[in-house]
Amino acid sequence: MPNTNKLQHLMLTENDRANLRSAGNIRTETAIIRRYLSALNEEEPRRGRRRTVESVQRRIDYIRANLSGANPLAKVHLHQELINCKKELEQLNAKNKLASLEADFIQIAKDYSLRKSISYTAWRASGVPASVLKRAGVARTKRPV
């Protein structure tokens, strides 16, 4: 017959199970925060007019249409511009991914801030835009409310 005293410490109570579930949620929230902050740090602000996916795609179509009739030197320049446009298109698509990460961040930022005592100022110093914090409900106080 097994000794129940030894087995009792192996059995989880309902409270223990709830703590384990919340720990999984905390890890998920931490991963969301980490991915969003990493994406913010990768984005480089550039001067000038912002280009859209559509405008870059139009330029790629224009280059392809003019490539066959161009002189040899112009072809080299057009090929290089085509390479640059494709790279820019990839970067613009990555920015669309940032919007998805931002939406996830907005859902959890307030609770995460409260749980970890992270202030509005700390988020701003880490590069999170004020508009995102406002939508997330992170108050502009010394300590999260």
C-alpha positions, 0 to 999 in steps of 0.5 A: 500500500503506497504511503499517502504522505509521500504522494500528497506532495506530487498531487497538484491542487486546483490553486497549483494548476491555476498558477501553472496556467497563469505562468504559461500566460506570463511566458506568452505575454513576455514573448509578445513584449520581446518580439514587439520591442525587437521589431521596434528596434529594427525599424529605422526612421528615414527622411523624406516621403514614405513609400507604400507597397503599391508605389514600389510595386508600380516602380518595379513594373515600370522597370521591368517594362523598360528593361528590354528596350534600354541600352546596356548601361541603362540596363545595369542601372535598371537591374540595380534599381530593381534589386533595391526595389525588391529589397524595399518591398520586403522591408515594407512587408515587414513593417506590416508585420509590426502592425500585427505585433503592435496589436498584440502588444496593445492587448497585454501592455497594461496588465504587464506594466502593472504586474512588472511595475513598468512605468510609462516613461520606461516604455517611452525610453524603450522606443514605444510610441506614446500613441501605442501606450495610450491605446494600450491604456498605460497611464502617464504617471510615475507608477502604473495605476 
